[in-house]
Amino acid sequence: MATQTLKLNVKSGEKDGQNYWNRCGVVFVNTDDNGEITAITVKHSMFPGVEMVAFPKKDNNDSEVTE
């Protein structure tokens, strides 16, 4: 499994045509050996104690959906 790390930046200002950016978080994109996304995790400075996930990591390989 590979992980890509992407920086989240927010525009903090503009002066004389120059943009200024502050880092506000990080996105971790986990993929399997075929390159398919298995999990996306976001850590954001506005929510320092919260781990946000778009696709939760699974402990097993079951593709069955349960409610």
LUMMIGU-838270 format. One record per atom (N, C-alpha, C, CB): x negated, y, z; atom name. Coordinates in nm, 3 decimals. Glycine has a CB too. Example, Ala and Ser with C-alpha at 12.3 -4.5 7.8 and 13.67 -1.06 7.14 Angstrom:
+---------+---------+---------+------+
:      xx :      yy :      zz : atom :
+---------+---------+---------+------+
:  -1.319 :  -0.569 :   0.780 :    N :
:  -1.230 :  -0.450 :   0.780 :   CA :
:  -1.320 :  -0.330 :   0.780 :    C :
:  -1.131 :  -0.447 :   0.905 :   CB :
:  -1.285 :  -0.225 :   0.708 :    N :
:  -1.367 :  -0.106 :   0.714 :   CA :
:  -1.290 :   0.003 :   0.787 :    C :
:  -1.408 :  -0.060 :   0.572 :   CB :
+---------+---------+---------+------+
//
This chain:
+---------+---------+---------+------+
:      xx :      yy :      zz : atom :
+---------+---------+---------+------+
:  -0.085 :  -0.117 :   0.000 :    N :
:   0.000 :   0.000 :   0.000 :   CA :
:  -0.089 :   0.124 :   0.000 :    C :
:   0.096 :   0.000 :   0.122 :   CB :
:  -0.057 :   0.218 :  -0.088 :    N :
:  -0.132 :   0.343 :  -0.097 :   CA :
:  -0.050 :   0.457 :  -0.040 :    C :
:  -0.172 :   0.373 :  -0.243 :   CB :
:  -0.118 :   0.558 :   0.008 :    N :
:  -0.050 :   0.676 :   0.062 :   CA :
:  -0.104 :   0.801 :  -0.005 :    C :
:  -0.067 :   0.684 :   0.215 :   CB :
:  -0.012 :   0.885 :  -0.053 :    N :
:  -0.049 :   1.015 :  -0.105 :   CA :
:  -0.013 :   1.119 :   0.000 :    C :
:   0.021 :   1.045 :  -0.243 :   CB :
:  -0.097 :   1.217 :   0.018 :    N :
:  -0.072 :   1.323 :   0.116 :   CA :
:  -0.056 :   1.455 :   0.040 :    C :
:  -0.187 :   1.332 :   0.221 :   CB :
:   0.056 :   1.523 :   0.063 :    N :
:   0.084 :   1.649 :  -0.003 :   CA :
:   0.101 :   1.758 :   0.102 :    C :
:   0.211 :   1.639 :  -0.092 :   CB :
:   0.042 :   1.875 :   0.078 :    N :
:   0.055 :   1.987 :   0.170 :   CA :
:   0.183 :   2.064 :   0.142 :    C :
:  -0.068 :   2.080 :   0.160 :   CB :
:   0.250 :   2.106 :   0.248 :    N :
:   0.365 :   2.195 :   0.236 :   CA :
:   0.319 :   2.335 :   0.272 :    C :
:   0.485 :   2.150 :   0.329 :   CB :
:   0.342 :   2.430 :   0.182 :    N :
:   0.304 :   2.568 :   0.206 :   CA :
:   0.425 :   2.658 :   0.193 :    C :
:   0.193 :   2.613 :   0.108 :   CB :
:   0.426 :   2.765 :   0.270 :    N :
:   0.533 :   2.864 :   0.262 :   CA :
:   0.468 :   2.998 :   0.226 :    C :
:   0.614 :   2.873 :   0.397 :   CB :
:   0.533 :   3.071 :   0.136 :    N :
:   0.480 :   3.201 :   0.097 :   CA :
:   0.497 :   3.297 :   0.214 :    C :
:   0.552 :   3.255 :  -0.031 :   CB :
:   0.386 :   3.352 :   0.259 :    N :
:   0.390 :   3.440 :   0.376 :   CA :
:   0.384 :   3.587 :   0.339 :    C :
:   0.276 :   3.406 :   0.468 :   CB :
:   0.352 :   3.616 :   0.214 :    N :
:   0.347 :   3.755 :   0.175 :   CA :
:   0.288 :   3.775 :   0.037 :    C :
:   0.269 :   3.834 :   0.274 :   CB :
:   0.293 :   3.899 :  -0.006 :    N :
:   0.239 :   3.935 :  -0.136 :   CA :
:   0.187 :   4.077 :  -0.127 :    C :
:   0.347 :   3.922 :  -0.249 :   CB :
:   0.067 :   4.099 :  -0.181 :    N :
:   0.009 :   4.233 :  -0.180 :   CA :
:  -0.076 :   4.249 :  -0.305 :    C :
:  -0.075 :   4.258 :  -0.050 :   CB :
:  -0.051 :   4.355 :  -0.377 :    N :
:  -0.127 :   4.386 :  -0.499 :   CA :
:  -0.125 :   4.269 :  -0.598 :    C :
:  -0.271 :   4.423 :  -0.464 :   CB :
:  -0.011 :   4.204 :  -0.611 :    N :
:   0.002 :   4.092 :  -0.705 :   CA :
:  -0.058 :   3.961 :  -0.656 :    C :
:  -0.061 :   4.129 :  -0.833 :   CB :
:  -0.111 :   3.959 :  -0.537 :    N :
:  -0.172 :   3.838 :  -0.479 :   CA :
:  -0.074 :   3.774 :  -0.382 :    C :
:  -0.307 :   3.870 :  -0.407 :   CB :
:  -0.050 :   3.644 :  -0.397 :    N :
:   0.037 :   3.571 :  -0.304 :   CA :
:  -0.044 :   3.514 :  -0.190 :    C :
:   0.113 :   3.458 :  -0.377 :   CB :
:   0.014 :   3.513 :  -0.071 :    N :
:  -0.050 :   3.456 :   0.047 :   CA :
:   0.037 :   3.344 :   0.099 :    C :
:  -0.074 :   3.565 :   0.157 :   CB :
:  -0.026 :   3.232 :   0.132 :    N :
:   0.046 :   3.112 :   0.173 :   CA :
:  -0.003 :   3.063 :   0.308 :    C :
:   0.029 :   3.003 :   0.068 :   CB :
:   0.088 :   3.009 :   0.388 :    N :
:   0.055 :   2.944 :   0.514 :   CA :
:   0.097 :   2.799 :   0.505 :    C :
:   0.123 :   3.015 :   0.636 :   CB :
:   0.014 :   2.709 :   0.556 :    N :
:   0.051 :   2.568 :   0.558 :   CA :
:   0.156 :   2.548 :   0.667 :    C :
:  -0.073 :   2.476 :   0.583 :   CB :
:   0.266 :   2.481 :   0.632 :    N :
:   0.373 :   2.460 :   0.729 :   CA :
:   0.401 :   2.312 :   0.753 :    C :
:   0.499 :   2.528 :   0.682 :   CB :
:   0.334 :   2.223 :   0.682 :    N :
:   0.357 :   2.081 :   0.705 :   CA :
:   0.285 :   1.993 :   0.605 :    C :
:   0.504 :   2.053 :   0.699 :   CB :
:   0.313 :   1.863 :   0.617 :    N :
:   0.251 :   1.762 :   0.532 :   CA :
:   0.356 :   1.659 :   0.495 :    C :
:   0.129 :   1.696 :   0.602 :   CB :
:   0.349 :   1.610 :   0.370 :    N :
:   0.436 :   1.502 :   0.324 :   CA :
:   0.348 :   1.382 :   0.294 :    C :
:   0.519 :   1.545 :   0.198 :   CB :
:   0.386 :   1.265 :   0.347 :    N :
:   0.315 :   1.141 :   0.321 :   CA :
:   0.404 :   1.053 :   0.234 :    C :
:   0.276 :   1.068 :   0.455 :   CB :
:   0.357 :   1.016 :   0.115 :    N :
:   0.432 :   0.931 :   0.024 :   CA :
:   0.362 :   0.796 :   0.018 :    C :
:   0.445 :   0.995 :  -0.119 :   CB :
:   0.429 :   0.691 :   0.069 :    N :
:   0.373 :   0.556 :   0.070 :   CA :
:   0.428 :   0.479 :  -0.050 :    C :
:   0.407 :   0.483 :   0.202 :   CB :
:   0.340 :   0.408 :  -0.120 :    N :
:   0.380 :   0.328 :  -0.235 :   CA :
:   0.333 :   0.185 :  -0.219 :    C :
:   0.325 :   0.389 :  -0.365 :   CB :
:   0.402 :   0.093 :  -0.288 :    N :
:   0.359 :  -0.046 :  -0.286 :   CA :
:   0.255 :  -0.067 :  -0.397 :    C :
:   0.480 :  -0.143 :  -0.304 :   CB :
:   0.214 :  -0.193 :  -0.417 :    N :
:   0.111 :  -0.223 :  -0.517 :   CA :
:   0.157 :  -0.194 :  -0.659 :    C :
:   0.071 :  -0.368 :  -0.506 :   CB :
:   0.288 :  -0.187 :  -0.683 :    N :
:   0.342 :  -0.156 :  -0.815 :   CA :
:   0.360 :  -0.007 :  -0.837 :    C :
:   0.473 :  -0.226 :  -0.834 :   CB :
:   0.331 :   0.073 :  -0.738 :    N :
:   0.344 :   0.217 :  -0.749 :   CA :
:   0.482 :   0.269 :  -0.713 :    C :
:   0.310 :   0.259 :  -0.886 :   CB :
:   0.570 :   0.182 :  -0.666 :    N :
:   0.705 :   0.225 :  -0.627 :   CA :
:   0.701 :   0.284 :  -0.487 :    C :
:   0.805 :   0.106 :  -0.634 :   CB :
:   0.776 :   0.391 :  -0.465 :    N :
:   0.780 :   0.458 :  -0.336 :   CA :
:   0.852 :   0.370 :  -0.235 :    C :
:   0.849 :   0.597 :  -0.347 :   CB :
:   0.788 :   0.347 :  -0.122 :    N :
:   0.848 :   0.265 :  -0.016 :   CA :
:   0.889 :   0.349 :   0.103 :    C :
:   0.751 :   0.158 :   0.028 :   CB :
:   0.821 :   0.461 :   0.127 :    N :
:   0.855 :   0.547 :   0.240 :   CA :
:   0.802 :   0.688 :   0.216 :    C :
:   0.797 :   0.490 :   0.372 :   CB :
:   0.878 :   0.786 :   0.261 :    N :
:   0.835 :   0.926 :   0.258 :   CA :
:   0.851 :   0.981 :   0.399 :    C :
:   0.917 :   1.010 :   0.153 :   CB :
:   0.743 :   1.033 :   0.455 :    N :
:   0.744 :   1.088 :   0.590 :   CA :
:   0.702 :   1.234 :   0.583 :    C :
:   0.651 :   1.006 :   0.685 :   CB :
:   0.772 :   1.320 :   0.658 :    N :
:   0.741 :   1.463 :   0.659 :   CA :
:   0.709 :   1.506 :   0.802 :    C :
:   0.860 :   1.547 :   0.601 :   CB :
:   0.602 :   1.578 :   0.818 :    N :
:   0.569 :   1.642 :   0.946 :   CA :
:   0.569 :   1.793 :   0.918 :    C :
:   0.428 :   1.592 :   1.004 :   CB :
:   0.649 :   1.867 :   0.994 :    N :
:   0.668 :   2.010 :   0.969 :   CA :
:   0.638 :   2.089 :   1.095 :    C :
:   0.811 :   2.039 :   0.919 :   CB :
:   0.574 :   2.205 :   1.080 :    N :
:   0.534 :   2.285 :   1.195 :   CA :
:   0.653 :   2.340 :   1.273 :    C :
:   0.446 :   2.399 :   1.150 :   CB :
:   0.769 :   2.356 :   1.208 :    N :
:   0.888 :   2.405 :   1.280 :   CA :
:   0.947 :   2.298 :   1.371 :    C :
:   0.994 :   2.451 :   1.180 :   CB :
:   0.913 :   2.172 :   1.346 :    N :
:   0.964 :   2.060 :   1.424 :   CA :
:   0.847 :   1.970 :   1.463 :    C :
:   1.071 :   1.979 :   1.343 :   CB :
:   0.758 :   2.017 :   1.552 :    N :
:   0.633 :   1.946 :   1.581 :   CA :
:   0.652 :   1.808 :   1.643 :    C :
:   0.549 :   2.027 :   1.672 :   CB :
:   0.760 :   1.784 :   1.715 :    N :
:   0.778 :   1.655 :   1.779 :   CA :
:   0.870 :   1.561 :   1.703 :    C :
:   0.832 :   1.674 :   1.916 :   CB :
:   0.908 :   1.600 :   1.580 :    N :
:   1.006 :   1.521 :   1.504 :   CA :
:   0.938 :   1.463 :   1.380 :    C :
:   1.128 :   1.608 :   1.463 :   CB :
:   0.956 :   1.332 :   1.361 :    N :
:   0.908 :   1.268 :   1.239 :   CA :
:   1.028 :   1.248 :   1.148 :    C :
:   0.836 :   1.132 :   1.269 :   CB :
:   1.024 :   1.309 :   1.030 :    N :
:   1.135 :   1.300 :   0.936 :   CA :
:   1.099 :   1.200 :   0.827 :    C :
:   1.168 :   1.439 :   0.874 :   CB :
:   1.192 :   1.110 :   0.795 :    N :
:   1.168 :   1.009 :   0.693 :   CA :
:   1.281 :   1.008 :   0.592 :    C :
:   1.152 :   0.871 :   0.756 :   CB :
:   1.245 :   1.000 :   0.464 :    N :
:   1.346 :   0.992 :   0.360 :   CA :
:   1.378 :   0.846 :   0.330 :    C :
:   1.298 :   1.064 :   0.232 :   CB :
:   1.276 :   0.763 :   0.330 :    N :
:   1.291 :   0.620 :   0.310 :   CA :
:   1.222 :   0.553 :   0.427 :    C :
:   1.232 :   0.573 :   0.171 :   CB :
:   1.295 :   0.507 :   0.526 :    N :
:   1.230 :   0.448 :   0.644 :   CA :
:   1.145 :   0.327 :   0.607 :    C :
:   1.334 :   0.408 :   0.748 :   CB :
:   1.034 :   0.315 :   0.675 :    N :
:   0.949 :   0.198 :   0.657 :   CA :
:   1.024 :   0.076 :   0.708 :    C :
:   0.813 :   0.215 :   0.731 :   CB :
:   1.011 :  -0.034 :   0.636 :    N :
:   1.078 :  -0.157 :   0.675 :   CA :
:   0.977 :  -0.254 :   0.735 :    C :
:   1.150 :  -0.222 :   0.554 :   CB :
:   1.021 :  -0.327 :   0.838 :    N :
:   0.935 :  -0.427 :   0.900 :   CA :
:   0.928 :  -0.555 :   0.818 :    C :
:   0.984 :  -0.458 :   1.040 :   CB :
:   1.033 :  -0.581 :   0.737 :    N :
:   1.033 :  -0.701 :   0.654 :   CA :
:   1.070 :  -0.663 :   0.511 :    C :
:   1.132 :  -0.808 :   0.710 :   CB :
:   1.073 :  -0.760 :   0.423 :    N :
:   1.099 :  -0.733 :   0.283 :   CA :
:   1.243 :  -0.760 :   0.243 :    C :
:   1.009 :  -0.815 :   0.199 :   CB :
:   1.337 :  -0.761 :   0.336 :    N :
:   1.476 :  -0.784 :   0.303 :   CA :
:   1.530 :  -0.667 :   0.222 :    C :
:   1.560 :  -0.805 :   0.431 :   CB :
:   1.594 :  -0.699 :   0.111 :    N :
:   1.655 :  -0.594 :   0.031 :   CA :
:   1.805 :  -0.587 :   0.058 :    C :
:   1.628 :  -0.617 :  -0.118 :   CB :
:   1.854 :  -0.667 :   0.153 :    N :
:   1.994 :  -0.668 :   0.187 :   CA :
:   2.031 :  -0.543 :   0.267 :    C :
:   2.028 :  -0.794 :   0.265 :   CB :
:   2.141 :  -0.479 :   0.231 :    N :
:   2.186 :  -0.359 :   0.299 :   CA :
:   2.284 :  -0.401 :   0.409 :    C :
:   2.253 :  -0.259 :   0.199 :   CB :
:   2.260 :  -0.352 :   0.529 :    N :
:   2.351 :  -0.381 :   0.642 :   CA :
:   2.404 :  -0.251 :   0.698 :    C :
:   2.278 :  -0.462 :   0.753 :   CB :
:   2.520 :  -0.259 :   0.757 :    N :
:   2.580 :  -0.138 :   0.815 :   CA :
:   2.587 :  -0.149 :   0.965 :    C :
:   2.719 :  -0.112 :   0.758 :   CB :
+---------+---------+---------+------+
//
